[in-house]
């Protein structure tokens, strides 16, 4: 089961969806039309939950 699911919108209409599962923080970027963009990403991240923000320039920052 995934925990800490979040969706972070960016000024250009894209959205980063991120989640935690089994001590891994995963993410996938979607374009303004809701289509996946690029490959999903993942990083080891012990614990539950995650948070994130987008910058004015459209970059994303994820943290837990």
Biopython code that builds the backbone (N, CA, C, O; Angstrom):
import numpy as np
from Bio.PDB.StructureBuilder import StructureBuilder

atoms = [
    (1, "UNK", "N", (0.835, -1.168, 0.000)),
    (1, "UNK", "CA", (0.000, 0.000, 0.000)),
    (1, "UNK", "C", (0.887, 1.240, 0.000)),
    (1, "UNK", "O", (1.905, 1.279, 0.691)),
    (2, "UNK", "N", (0.510, 2.225, -0.755)),
    (2, "UNK", "CA", (1.256, 3.484, -0.783)),
    (2, "UNK", "C", (0.768, 4.396, 0.327)),
    (2, "UNK", "O", (-0.402, 4.354, 0.710)),
    (3, "UNK", "N", (1.670, 5.223, 0.843)),
    (3, "UNK", "CA", (1.314, 6.223, 1.842)),
    (3, "UNK", "C", (1.882, 7.560, 1.397)),
    (3, "UNK", "O", (2.726, 7.613, 0.503)),
    (4, "UNK", "N", (1.430, 8.626, 2.008)),
    (4, "UNK", "CA", (1.994, 9.933, 1.717)),
    (4, "UNK", "C", (1.810, 10.351, 0.273)),
    (4, "UNK", "O", (2.688, 11.002, -0.293)),
    (5, "UNK", "N", (0.690, 9.993, -0.339)),
    (5, "UNK", "CA", (0.419, 10.356, -1.727)),
    (5, "UNK", "C", (0.159, 11.851, -1.833)),
    (5, "UNK", "O", (-0.619, 12.407, -1.058)),
    (6, "UNK", "N", (0.820, 12.510, -2.805)),
    (6, "UNK", "CA", (0.579, 13.933, -3.016)),
    (6, "UNK", "C", (0.690, 14.282, -4.494)),
    (6, "UNK", "O", (1.371, 13.596, -5.257)),
    (7, "UNK", "N", (0.019, 15.346, -4.883)),
    (7, "UNK", "CA", (0.090, 15.880, -6.245)),
    (7, "UNK", "C", (0.469, 17.351, -6.126)),
    (7, "UNK", "O", (-0.192, 18.115, -5.423)),
    (8, "UNK", "N", (1.540, 17.741, -6.817)),
    (8, "UNK", "CA", (2.069, 19.098, -6.721)),
    (8, "UNK", "C", (1.954, 19.767, -8.097)),
    (8, "UNK", "O", (2.656, 19.370, -9.026)),
    (9, "UNK", "N", (1.082, 20.772, -8.244)),
    (9, "UNK", "CA", (0.948, 21.455, -9.534)),
    (9, "UNK", "C", (2.064, 22.475, -9.744)),
    (9, "UNK", "O", (2.595, 23.044, -8.791)),
    (10, "UNK", "N", (2.407, 22.694, -11.014)),
    (10, "UNK", "CA", (3.414, 23.696, -11.379)),
    (10, "UNK", "C", (2.741, 24.800, -12.199)),
    (10, "UNK", "O", (1.655, 24.593, -12.741)),
    (11, "UNK", "N", (3.375, 25.966, -12.291)),
    (11, "UNK", "CA", (2.788, 27.088, -13.028)),
    (11, "UNK", "C", (2.489, 26.786, -14.503)),
    (11, "UNK", "O", (1.592, 27.396, -15.085)),
    (12, "UNK", "N", (3.232, 25.849, -15.113)),
    (12, "UNK", "CA", (3.012, 25.541, -16.530)),
    (12, "UNK", "C", (1.892, 24.531, -16.767)),
    (12, "UNK", "O", (1.640, 24.149, -17.909)),
    (13, "UNK", "N", (1.216, 24.096, -15.702)),
    (13, "UNK", "CA", (0.114, 23.150, -15.829)),
    (13, "UNK", "C", (0.523, 21.709, -15.608)),
    (13, "UNK", "O", (-0.343, 20.838, -15.525)),
    (14, "UNK", "N", (1.809, 21.429, -15.511)),
    (14, "UNK", "CA", (2.254, 20.067, -15.220)),
    (14, "UNK", "C", (2.012, 19.763, -13.741)),
    (14, "UNK", "O", (1.814, 20.668, -12.931)),
    (15, "UNK", "N", (2.032, 18.475, -13.408)),
    (15, "UNK", "CA", (1.811, 18.041, -12.031)),
    (15, "UNK", "C", (2.763, 16.911, -11.704)),
    (15, "UNK", "O", (2.928, 15.982, -12.495)),
    (16, "UNK", "N", (3.387, 16.985, -10.553)),
    (16, "UNK", "CA", (4.226, 15.907, -10.065)),
    (16, "UNK", "C", (3.424, 15.127, -9.033)),
    (16, "UNK", "O", (2.948, 15.696, -8.051)),
    (17, "UNK", "N", (3.276, 13.828, -9.254)),
    (17, "UNK", "CA", (2.617, 12.948, -8.290)),
    (17, "UNK", "C", (3.717, 12.161, -7.589)),
    (17, "UNK", "O", (4.590, 11.588, -8.242)),
    (18, "UNK", "N", (3.675, 12.133, -6.267)),
    (18, "UNK", "CA", (4.697, 11.434, -5.483)),
    (18, "UNK", "C", (4.019, 10.583, -4.417)),
    (18, "UNK", "O", (2.898, 10.872, -3.999)),
    (19, "UNK", "N", (4.705, 9.536, -3.986)),
    (19, "UNK", "CA", (4.171, 8.617, -2.991)),
    (19, "UNK", "C", (5.310, 7.923, -2.265)),
    (19, "UNK", "O", (6.449, 7.912, -2.732)),
    (20, "UNK", "N", (4.985, 7.344, -1.113)),
    (20, "UNK", "CA", (5.924, 6.523, -0.349)),
    (20, "UNK", "C", (5.425, 5.087, -0.381)),
    (20, "UNK", "O", (4.224, 4.839, -0.272)),
    (21, "UNK", "N", (6.362, 4.126, -0.533)),
    (21, "UNK", "CA", (6.033, 2.711, -0.452)),
    (21, "UNK", "C", (7.300, 1.950, -0.062)),
    (21, "UNK", "O", (8.331, 2.060, -0.725)),
    (22, "UNK", "N", (7.212, 1.191, 1.003)),
    (22, "UNK", "CA", (8.323, 0.340, 1.442)),
    (22, "UNK", "C", (9.642, 1.109, 1.541)),
    (22, "UNK", "O", (10.653, 0.672, 0.991)),
    (23, "UNK", "N", (9.640, 2.237, 2.228)),
    (23, "UNK", "CA", (10.840, 3.065, 2.438)),
    (23, "UNK", "C", (11.445, 3.601, 1.142)),
    (23, "UNK", "O", (12.651, 3.833, 1.062)),
    (24, "UNK", "N", (10.609, 3.792, 0.141)),
    (24, "UNK", "CA", (11.035, 4.384, -1.132)),
    (24, "UNK", "C", (10.084, 5.529, -1.459)),
    (24, "UNK", "O", (8.866, 5.384, -1.360)),
    (25, "UNK", "N", (10.651, 6.666, -1.850)),
    (25, "UNK", "CA", (9.871, 7.801, -2.332)),
    (25, "UNK", "C", (9.860, 7.701, -3.857)),
    (25, "UNK", "O", (10.911, 7.760, -4.495)),
    (26, "UNK", "N", (8.668, 7.550, -4.437)),
    (26, "UNK", "CA", (8.529, 7.454, -5.886)),
    (26, "UNK", "C", (7.824, 8.679, -6.433)),
    (26, "UNK", "O", (7.112, 9.366, -5.699)),
    (27, "UNK", "N", (8.014, 8.962, -7.722)),
    (27, "UNK", "CA", (7.350, 10.106, -8.340)),
    (27, "UNK", "C", (7.206, 9.909, -9.840)),
    (27, "UNK", "O", (7.946, 9.150, -10.466)),
    (28, "UNK", "N", (6.221, 10.623, -10.400)),
    (28, "UNK", "CA", (5.982, 10.630, -11.842)),
    (28, "UNK", "C", (5.485, 12.021, -12.213)),
    (28, "UNK", "O", (4.605, 12.571, -11.551)),
    (29, "UNK", "N", (6.049, 12.582, -13.264)),
    (29, "UNK", "CA", (5.632, 13.891, -13.767)),
    (29, "UNK", "C", (4.571, 13.695, -14.842)),
    (29, "UNK", "O", (4.685, 12.794, -15.673)),
    (30, "UNK", "N", (3.538, 14.535, -14.828)),
    (30, "UNK", "CA", (2.472, 14.527, -15.828)),
    (30, "UNK", "C", (2.403, 15.896, -16.483)),
    (30, "UNK", "O", (2.585, 16.917, -15.819)),
    (31, "UNK", "N", (2.138, 15.919, -17.790)),
    (31, "UNK", "CA", (2.027, 17.201, -18.481)),
    (31, "UNK", "C", (0.656, 17.831, -18.216)),
    (31, "UNK", "O", (-0.156, 17.268, -17.483)),
    (32, "UNK", "N", (0.407, 18.982, -18.806)),
    (32, "UNK", "CA", (-0.837, 19.717, -18.576)),
    (32, "UNK", "C", (-2.066, 18.960, -19.076)),
    (32, "UNK", "O", (-3.186, 19.258, -18.659)),
    (33, "UNK", "N", (-1.869, 17.991, -19.959)),
    (33, "UNK", "CA", (-2.977, 17.179, -20.476)),
    (33, "UNK", "C", (-3.193, 15.912, -19.657)),
    (33, "UNK", "O", (-4.103, 15.136, -19.950)),
    (34, "UNK", "N", (-2.366, 15.693, -18.631)),
    (34, "UNK", "CA", (-2.502, 14.527, -17.773)),
    (34, "UNK", "C", (-1.755, 13.297, -18.257)),
    (34, "UNK", "O", (-1.970, 12.203, -17.736)),
    (35, "UNK", "N", (-0.875, 13.455, -19.252)),
    (35, "UNK", "CA", (-0.080, 12.336, -19.765)),
    (35, "UNK", "C", (1.248, 12.241, -19.014)),
    (35, "UNK", "O", (1.867, 13.265, -18.724)),
    (36, "UNK", "N", (1.693, 11.019, -18.694)),
    (36, "UNK", "CA", (2.999, 10.861, -18.040)),
    (36, "UNK", "C", (4.113, 11.424, -18.918)),
    (36, "UNK", "O", (4.096, 11.269, -20.139)),
    (37, "UNK", "N", (5.070, 12.073, -18.285)),
    (37, "UNK", "CA", (6.219, 12.650, -18.982)),
    (37, "UNK", "C", (7.485, 12.007, -18.445)),
    (37, "UNK", "O", (7.741, 12.069, -17.243)),
    (38, "UNK", "N", (8.275, 11.396, -19.299)),
    (38, "UNK", "CA", (9.511, 10.768, -18.858)),
    (38, "UNK", "C", (9.257, 9.524, -18.042)),
    (38, "UNK", "O", (8.133, 9.028, -17.956)),
    (39, "UNK", "N", (10.319, 9.032, -17.447)),
    (39, "UNK", "CA", (10.268, 7.818, -16.635)),
    (39, "UNK", "C", (9.965, 8.166, -15.175)),
    (39, "UNK", "O", (10.353, 9.234, -14.700)),
    (40, "UNK", "N", (9.272, 7.269, -14.460)),
    (40, "UNK", "CA", (9.078, 7.496, -13.030)),
    (40, "UNK", "C", (10.429, 7.498, -12.317)),
    (40, "UNK", "O", (11.379, 6.859, -12.769)),
    (41, "UNK", "N", (10.506, 8.210, -11.218)),
    (41, "UNK", "CA", (11.730, 8.261, -10.429)),
    (41, "UNK", "C", (11.502, 7.656, -9.058)),
    (41, "UNK", "O", (10.361, 7.487, -8.628)),
    (42, "UNK", "N", (12.595, 7.331, -8.370)),
    (42, "UNK", "CA", (12.493, 6.769, -7.030)),
    (42, "UNK", "C", (13.808, 6.994, -6.285)),
    (42, "UNK", "O", (14.878, 7.086, -6.886)),
    (43, "UNK", "N", (13.697, 7.080, -4.967)),
    (43, "UNK", "CA", (14.865, 7.225, -4.100)),
    (43, "UNK", "C", (14.549, 6.594, -2.749)),
    (43, "UNK", "O", (13.414, 6.662, -2.277)),
    (44, "UNK", "N", (15.547, 5.987, -2.134)),
    (44, "UNK", "CA", (15.371, 5.425, -0.799)),
    (44, "UNK", "C", (15.037, 6.548, 0.168)),
    (44, "UNK", "O", (15.677, 7.600, 0.169)),
    (45, "UNK", "N", (14.012, 6.306, 1.000)),
    (45, "UNK", "CA", (13.566, 7.320, 1.946)),
    (45, "UNK", "C", (12.830, 6.625, 3.087)),
    (45, "UNK", "O", (11.629, 6.377, 2.985)),
    (46, "UNK", "N", (13.539, 6.306, 4.180)),
    (46, "UNK", "CA", (12.902, 5.598, 5.288)),
    (46, "UNK", "C", (11.757, 6.399, 5.912)),
    (46, "UNK", "O", (11.748, 7.630, 5.873)),
    (47, "UNK", "N", (10.805, 5.684, 6.480)),
    (47, "UNK", "CA", (9.694, 6.323, 7.176)),
    (47, "UNK", "C", (8.476, 6.482, 6.299)),
    (47, "UNK", "O", (8.463, 6.060, 5.143)),
    (48, "UNK", "N", (7.443, 7.101, 6.868)),
    (48, "UNK", "CA", (6.181, 7.313, 6.169)),
    (48, "UNK", "C", (6.010, 8.773, 5.794)),
    (48, "UNK", "O", (6.615, 9.657, 6.401)),
    (49, "UNK", "N", (5.190, 9.015, 4.803)),
    (49, "UNK", "CA", (4.814, 10.368, 4.439)),
    (49, "UNK", "C", (5.837, 11.064, 3.572)),
    (49, "UNK", "O", (7.011, 10.697, 3.534)),
    (50, "UNK", "N", (5.358, 12.075, 2.881)),
    (50, "UNK", "CA", (6.194, 12.900, 2.013)),
    (50, "UNK", "C", (5.500, 14.237, 1.826)),
    (50, "UNK", "O", (4.296, 14.365, 2.051)),
    (51, "UNK", "N", (6.269, 15.221, 1.416)),
    (51, "UNK", "CA", (5.720, 16.548, 1.122)),
    (51, "UNK", "C", (6.482, 17.101, -0.070)),
    (51, "UNK", "O", (7.566, 16.619, -0.399)),
    (52, "UNK", "N", (5.920, 18.104, -0.709)),
    (52, "UNK", "CA", (6.597, 18.693, -1.849)),
    (52, "UNK", "C", (6.033, 20.051, -2.202)),
    (52, "UNK", "O", (4.928, 20.411, -1.794)),
    (53, "UNK", "N", (6.810, 20.798, -2.967)),
    (53, "UNK", "CA", (6.408, 22.120, -3.454)),
    (53, "UNK", "C", (6.938, 22.291, -4.869)),
    (53, "UNK", "O", (7.848, 21.579, -5.294)),
    (54, "UNK", "N", (6.361, 23.239, -5.588)),
    (54, "UNK", "CA", (6.912, 23.633, -6.892)),
    (54, "UNK", "C", (7.355, 25.093, -6.780)),
    (54, "UNK", "O", (6.761, 25.887, -6.051)),
    (55, "UNK", "N", (8.399, 25.418, -7.510)),
    (55, "UNK", "CA", (8.915, 26.781, -7.493)),
    (55, "UNK", "C", (8.245, 27.599, -8.592)),
    (55, "UNK", "O", (7.558, 27.044, -9.448)),
    (56, "UNK", "N", (8.440, 28.892, -8.571)),
    (56, "UNK", "CA", (7.882, 29.761, -9.620)),
    (56, "UNK", "C", (8.418, 29.403, -10.998)),
    (56, "UNK", "O", (7.762, 29.643, -12.012)),
    (57, "UNK", "N", (9.617, 28.825, -11.028)),
    (57, "UNK", "CA", (10.237, 28.440, -12.303)),
    (57, "UNK", "C", (9.824, 27.037, -12.747)),
    (57, "UNK", "O", (10.310, 26.548, -13.767)),
    (58, "UNK", "N", (8.930, 26.380, -11.991)),
    (58, "UNK", "CA", (8.423, 25.080, -12.387)),
    (58, "UNK", "C", (9.253, 23.896, -11.957)),
    (58, "UNK", "O", (9.041, 22.790, -12.455)),
    (59, "UNK", "N", (10.188, 24.088, -11.054)),
    (59, "UNK", "CA", (10.967, 22.966, -10.515)),
    (59, "UNK", "C", (10.236, 22.410, -9.302)),
    (59, "UNK", "O", (9.460, 23.115, -8.658)),
    (60, "UNK", "N", (10.486, 21.152, -8.999)),
    (60, "UNK", "CA", (9.827, 20.496, -7.873)),
    (60, "UNK", "C", (10.850, 20.145, -6.806)),
    (60, "UNK", "O", (11.991, 19.795, -7.110)),
    (61, "UNK", "N", (10.422, 20.243, -5.544)),
    (61, "UNK", "CA", (11.237, 19.851, -4.408)),
    (61, "UNK", "C", (10.388, 18.898, -3.574)),
    (61, "UNK", "O", (9.300, 19.257, -3.124)),
    (62, "UNK", "N", (10.897, 17.670, -3.367)),
    (62, "UNK", "CA", (10.226, 16.685, -2.529)),
    (62, "UNK", "C", (11.048, 16.462, -1.268)),
    (62, "UNK", "O", (12.279, 16.472, -1.308)),
    (63, "UNK", "N", (10.364, 16.261, -0.155)),
    (63, "UNK", "CA", (11.043, 15.973, 1.114)),
    (63, "UNK", "C", (10.099, 15.211, 2.011)),
    (63, "UNK", "O", (8.888, 15.185, 1.792)),
    (64, "UNK", "N", (10.668, 14.597, 3.018)),
    (64, "UNK", "CA", (9.819, 13.879, 3.980)),
    (64, "UNK", "C", (10.167, 14.295, 5.379)),
    (64, "UNK", "O", (9.567, 13.806, 6.336)),
]
sb = StructureBuilder()
sb.init_structure("model")
sb.init_model(0)
sb.init_chain("A")
sb.init_seg("    ")
for serial, (resi, resn, name, xyz) in enumerate(atoms, 1):
    if name == "N":
        sb.init_residue(resn, " ", resi, " ")
    sb.init_atom(name, np.array(xyz, "f"), 0.0, 1.0, " ", f" {name:<3s}", serial, name[0])
structure = sb.get_structure()
